[in-house]
Amino acid sequence: MIDVNSTAAKNFYKEIRRFAQRTKPWETALFYETKPDERHDITLVSQRVYGRRDEFLVVMAAAGLDTVDQPLPQVRIVLPTEGQLYAIKRRTGFESIADNRNDFKPTWERHRR
């Protein structure tokens, strides 16, 4: 599926990666220890952290993975909270939840200035 904003996913990935690399241990974030059963299914991390499998791109970026097929090492990753994630999505124009998209763009897109 082609997004109206063709660079949104790339920008989103870069913002999440930057967040994961720059967040200090005392700052607000979700610190998650990956588990062996998540090695070949990063959507499990998304389900366990956010309660839905849609946020696998967040997991990929936080772990520094290039593709969904790349094995997830057993490490601690830094993920944004729901509020931080929402802000990053709005800033980059990317939405990963299908129900929050319409006509190949986020449903909140029409409210952007």
C-alpha positions as CSV (number, residue, x, y, z in Angstrom):
1,M,0.0,0.0,0.0
2,I,1.4,3.4,-1.0
3,D,1.0,6.1,1.6
4,V,0.0,9.6,0.6
5,N,3.2,10.8,2.3
6,S,5.8,8.4,0.8
7,T,8.5,9.4,3.4
8,A,6.3,9.1,6.5
9,A,7.4,5.5,7.4
10,K,11.1,6.4,6.9
11,N,10.9,9.5,9.0
12,F,8.9,7.6,11.7
13,Y,11.6,4.9,11.8
14,K,14.4,7.5,12.1
15,E,12.6,9.3,14.9
16,I,12.0,6.1,16.9
17,R,15.6,5.0,16.3
18,R,16.8,8.4,17.5
19,F,14.5,8.2,20.6
20,A,15.8,4.7,21.4
21,Q,19.5,5.7,21.1
22,R,19.2,9.1,23.0
23,T,16.9,8.3,25.9
24,K,18.7,8.0,29.2
25,P,17.8,5.4,31.8
26,W,16.2,8.0,34.1
27,E,14.1,9.5,31.4
28,T,10.5,8.6,30.6
29,A,10.3,5.6,28.3
30,L,9.5,1.9,28.2
31,F,12.5,-0.3,28.8
32,Y,11.9,-3.8,27.6
33,E,14.0,-6.9,27.8
34,T,13.4,-9.0,24.7
35,K,12.6,-12.7,25.2
36,P,13.8,-15.8,23.2
37,D,10.3,-16.5,21.7
38,E,10.4,-13.0,20.1
39,R,13.5,-13.6,18.1
40,H,11.6,-14.4,14.9
41,D,8.4,-12.6,15.7
42,I,8.8,-9.0,16.6
43,T,5.1,-8.5,16.6
44,L,5.1,-10.3,20.0
45,V,7.0,-7.4,21.5
46,S,4.5,-5.0,20.1
47,Q,1.7,-7.1,21.5
48,R,3.3,-7.3,25.0
49,V,4.3,-3.7,25.2
50,Y,1.4,-1.9,23.5
51,G,-1.4,-4.5,23.5
52,R,-1.5,-4.7,19.7
53,R,0.8,-6.2,17.0
54,D,0.6,-3.1,14.8
55,E,3.6,-1.4,16.3
56,F,6.3,-3.8,14.9
57,L,8.0,-0.9,13.1
58,V,8.6,0.7,16.5
59,V,10.2,-2.5,17.7
60,M,12.3,-2.7,14.6
61,A,13.6,0.8,14.9
62,A,14.3,0.6,18.6
63,A,16.3,-2.6,18.1
64,G,18.1,-1.2,15.0
65,L,16.7,-4.0,12.7
66,D,16.7,-3.4,8.9
67,T,14.0,-5.9,8.0
68,V,11.2,-7.8,9.7
69,D,13.0,-11.0,8.8
70,Q,16.1,-10.1,10.8
71,P,16.3,-12.0,14.1
72,L,15.7,-9.9,17.2
73,P,18.6,-10.3,19.6
74,Q,17.9,-10.8,23.3
75,V,18.6,-7.3,24.5
76,R,17.0,-4.3,26.3
77,I,15.3,-1.9,24.0
78,V,14.0,1.5,24.7
79,L,10.5,2.2,23.4
80,P,8.3,5.3,23.6
81,T,5.3,5.4,25.9
82,E,1.9,5.5,24.2
83,G,1.8,9.3,24.6
84,Q,5.3,9.7,23.2
85,L,4.5,7.3,20.3
86,Y,1.4,9.3,19.4
87,A,3.4,12.5,19.3
88,I,6.1,11.0,17.1
89,K,3.3,9.6,14.8
90,R,1.8,13.1,14.5
91,R,5.1,14.8,13.9
92,T,6.2,12.4,11.2
93,G,2.7,11.9,9.6
94,F,2.8,8.1,10.0
95,E,0.1,5.8,11.4
96,S,0.6,2.1,11.8
97,I,-2.9,1.1,13.0
98,A,-5.1,0.3,10.0
99,D,-8.3,1.5,11.7
100,N,-6.7,4.9,12.1
101,R,-6.1,5.3,8.4
102,N,-8.4,6.3,5.5
103,D,-7.6,6.8,1.9
104,F,-3.9,5.9,2.4
105,K,-3.3,8.5,5.1
106,P,-3.9,8.9,8.9
107,T,-7.4,9.9,9.8
108,W,-6.0,12.8,11.8
109,E,-4.1,14.1,8.7
110,R,-7.0,16.3,7.7
111,H,-6.6,18.2,11.0
112,R,-3.0,19.0,10.4
113,R,-2.1,22.5,9.5
